[in-house]
Structures are given as structure tokens and as C-alpha cells.
Amino acid sequence: MDDADFKVLLSSDNFDELLEKADSFFLGTGVEEDDSKAFMLYQRCSELSPQSTYVMAHLGQCYLNGYGVESDTDKAYRLGTH
């Protein structure tokens, strides 16, 4: 996926598509693994569905382990208690 297509995807309001792509980038399923893109997509998902414990858990994991974002244990634990 090139940068232009990724920007279009990131601006989408389709939660299911965003989450599927986030998981794909996180796991490297069908695309090259890219923690930064996965993090940005999980972040967008959290804006669309802040009650999603699945998304918040993945964001917490990203913050805890520094996947696609600088490691921040405080944010990770706040998301874990969301």
C-alpha cells in the first residue's frame, strides 16, 4: 500500500476496514509488517469506537512495547484500565 492509499484509508470512517488493516500491518498478514501504520490505524479506530476494548488493548500493547510509537508505560497502563 503506497502512502497516498494509506492516507485515504486513514481518513476513512469504516471501523471494520480500519481494524482489519491495522491487524494486518501489526501481524504482517498479507502486507509487510509495519508497526507505525498499525499504530496509526489503531489510533483512528479508537477515535471511531473509544469503547472498543480490543482496540484499546492493542494501543496499550503498542505503548508498552514501543510498537510504532515511543514506549510510554503510563499511557499503556491507562489504556489497560480504560
Buried (B, 14 or more C-beta within 10 A) or exposed (E): BEEEEBEEBBEEEEBEEBBBBBBBBBEEEEEEEBBEBBBBBBBBBBEBBEEBEEBBBBBBBBBBEEBBBEEBEEBBEEBBEB
